Amino acid sequence: MAERDALRGRWATATYFFVNGFMVGSWAPQIPVVASRFSLSETMLGLLILVFGLGAVAAMPTCGYLISRFGTRPVLRVAGVLCASSLIGVALAGSMPALALALIVFGAMLGAMDVSMNANAVVVERRLGRAIMSSSHGFWSLGGFAGAGVGGLAVEKFGHVAHAGAVTAFALILVAVALPHLIAERRPVLEHGQKRGLPRSPMVYATGLIALFCMAPEGAVLDWAALYMRQEMGAGIASASLAFTAFSGAMAAMRFLGDGVRNRFGAVQTMRLSGAIAVLGLLGAGIAPSEGIAIIAFALTGLGIANMVPIAFSAAGNQPGISSSAGMSVATTIGYSGMLVAPSLIGFVAERTGFAPIFMGLSGLLALVVMMAGMVRPADTIAAQPA
């Protein structure tokens, strides 16, 4: 019975990862529409993406605190419902203040859901005694692939409001189906002797830095690849969305293989090899002479980054001496500042340099991760942790 409940919880968590990725992927084809509706320059669009990112980053430590008090399951249930309902507000916004508010809410709900679902995945890993983080993130990428792939066509054919409404309905159905099967921690969330607040171990912050270096390029592809393809490659809206679609599709495929790769080669070696592949992909995207080659390069980037973020998060959630919620909230907050805040700076720079030099420059962050890979060794210790 316990094993069956754990497996159901594993699939429920996977569903939440899919929904979160689906919402992010569905936002990608809305970005050029927002730019067109409000006649935004890259700098102004970057500032709005910054607002979106600040909402997410602000929600993450708050969510970590709530998890430390109530556990991962109740927080994830609430965050999932609110996140699934939040894209429609962006589509319906009729003024810049309304758009900014809608983006803050959307970002905050994405961030809250992300922390709680990753923390819940650590609970599932410990209950099952094996790695599931990479494949969980695979469902996130699969959701992003579906959201971006269908979204571009839906926006072109039905309009951005109808697209957002359909996304909201579909996401709420999935959340409602999975919600009863999420599992909770067996032990009290806050153990005797632990204190609420920021952890003191420097290793969890170093792990968060690794997540940041991995997620800044991921955020750049999410927020700017479509515009790069459209403005600098001359692609149409549907074709431009294929950059993130290829990135997410390759990422999803590799993440479903990632747990087996990590179990065979270990977290450190997997991180090093993945980083090298991602470096080559981003460099290729920056120097690509055509949109077809650029799409292939973005796919290669997704193939490399695929297992880097799950390994960093698993390492953060299994740091010795601190709760998984504390380690996860620190790593996700630092990491998602790269994915959600850094792209706003990219918009400011891109208006002056174009996107190609930026993608090439971001490959340097991934090269640093290759050199820091030894710090993710705690990701290999899940079997020794209590559930």
Secondary structure, DSSP 8 states (H G I E B T S, - for coil): -HHHHHHHHHHHHHHHHHHHHHHHHHHTTHHHHHHHHTT--HHHHHHHHHHHHHHHHHHHHHHHHHHHHH-HHHHHHHHHHHHHTSHHHHHH--SHHHHHHHHHHHHHHHHHHHHHHHHHHHHHHHHHTS--HHHHHHHHHHHHHHHHHHHHHHHHHH-HHHHHHHHHHHHHHHHHHHGGG----SS-SS-TT--SS----HHHHHHHHHHHHHHHHHHHHHHHHHHHHHHHS---HHHHTHHHHHHHHHHHHHHHHHHHHHHHH-HHHHHHHHHHHHHHHHHHHHH-SSHHHHHHHHHHHHHHHTTHHHHHHHHHHT-TTS-HHHHHHHHHHHHHIIIIIHHHHHHHHHHHH-SHHHHHHHHHHHHHHHHTGGGGGGGGGGGGS--
